[in-house]
Structures are given as structure tokens and as C-alpha cells.
Amino acid sequence: MNDLTQAYKIVLEQIEHACHIAQRDVDEVQLLAVSKTHPSEMLKTMYDMGQRAFGENYLQEALDKIEQLQDLDIEWHFIGHVQRNKTKHLAEKFAWVHGVDRLMIAERLSSQRTVAQVPLNICLQVNIDNQDSKDGCQPSEVEELVQHISQLPHLKLRGLMVIPAPNNTQAFVDAKQLFEQVKLQHAHPEDWDTLSMGMSGDMQAAIAAGSTMVRVGTALFGARDYSKL
Ligand SMILES: *Cc1c(COP(=O)(O)O)cnc(C)c1O
């Protein structure tokens, strides 16, 4: 068994274990394989093991991989910072965008999603633990953003995405509470089903707090080498 195969099995077991401890059904937590900086061949290997959802942060790198792997049935998630001038590619090429934190970005994504496509799945990124350097809207802005974004025609607003500072378990609990609280503002509350939180180092705490999607890179693919980008 090669490293990638083994790492994939270990991560799936860790998710299962975290669900067991939290007394949650393992089907409630989806694995998003975060593949930034890693070559298409590695994605293909993981695809052959059954993984379908992959997350990328850098648009050009992602577009290259989408092209190279176009024959595979991959669900592409964009988890990087969304720049205003990049929304067209995101709207056309991805199934999910996690880093939406302003109404204007959501409006552009909705108007640029082609009518022939299914709605673009969106998570609203929240700066849940008030970090200076991080993207994301403020928790106090979430209600109003949910109200407006949930009415946009070519989007499906699925939930929240957070990236708290390391070892901040309370931030996951706060995110879960906010997630439940703003559901009432949603124009289509049945679409509100995703809490995107937890990475390689804090999956278990995120799952304990109610994560429905963990975004895992390093634990699956190993350390990243940014010099090759
Ligand atoms: C890179 C990245 C991840 C994966 O982080 P690991 O610690 O490598 O698991 C998850 N979420 C986001 C938003 C990222 O940018």
C-alpha cells in the first residue's frame, strides 16, 4: 500500500472515530480533499480510491487541474480568497465556493453562473474568532448576508465556512451556534446544511462541535511545497 492510499484510509478512520466519540453518524461529515500545490496525478490516485470532492485555493492552478482531470467526475470546491475579478471563472468551473464574505461577490457569482448549470453552492466565510489578518465577514453581519444571498437565483447558500486560529475549540462551538441561529433568515432553509470547518490538525474538535465538512490537506497529501506554484 503506498503512502497516499494509507493516508486516505487513516483520515477516513479518524473521521469515523471523531464521529463515534461525538455520537454522530459518520454520513453527517463529508471529507473535502484539499489538493492545492499537489499534482493532478495525486488527485487521480485519490479519485481511484473513491474520493470525489477536491478543494483548491489558487485559481490558475485549479483551472489547470480541472482541465487535466476533465474526464473524471470530480466535484470542485474553491476554498481560497475570492477576488472580485476572478468570479467569472469560479462561477463557470466550480461546484462550490466557500470563501464568500460580501454581498457583491455573491451577486457577481450568481449573475455569472450560466443558466444551463445547476446553482452554485456557496458557503459564507465568517471571521468567527476576530482575527486581524483573516478574510471573512463579521459574525454580526451574517444574518443580513444570509437574508440577501439566499435570494439570489443561481446560487444555493449551503452554510458557513470558518478557519479559526489553531487550538481554538471554542470558535467551532461559536460557529455551530451562529449556524443554527441564522437559519431562520434563509429564504430556503432546507438548503442550509453545511458547516465547513476543521482541517488536518483540528478535525476531531470541529466534528465534536458539529462540522459537516472537514477540509483536509496535509494529513492526506503530506506537506506542501509552495515553490513549485
Ligand atoms: C489549505 C487549506 C486547508 C487544508 O489545511 P491542512 O492543514 O493542510 O489540512 C483547509 N482549509 C483551507 C481554507 C485551506 O486554505
The ligand as a Gaussian input file, in Angstrom:
#p B3LYP/6-31G(d) Opt

LIG

0 1
 C       -5.012000      24.711000       2.834000
 C       -6.356000      24.773000       3.474000
 C       -6.882000      23.671000       4.192000
 C       -6.102000      22.398000       4.461000
 O       -5.264000      22.585000       5.563000
 P       -4.401000      21.351000       6.175000
 O       -3.936000      21.885000       7.476000
 O       -3.308000      21.095000       5.212000
 O       -5.320000      20.211000       6.321000
 C       -8.172000      23.767000       4.680000
 N       -8.911000      24.882000       4.502000
 C       -8.447000      25.954000       3.835000
 C       -9.311000      27.147000       3.670000
 C       -7.151000      25.939000       3.321000
 O       -6.687000      27.024000       2.689000

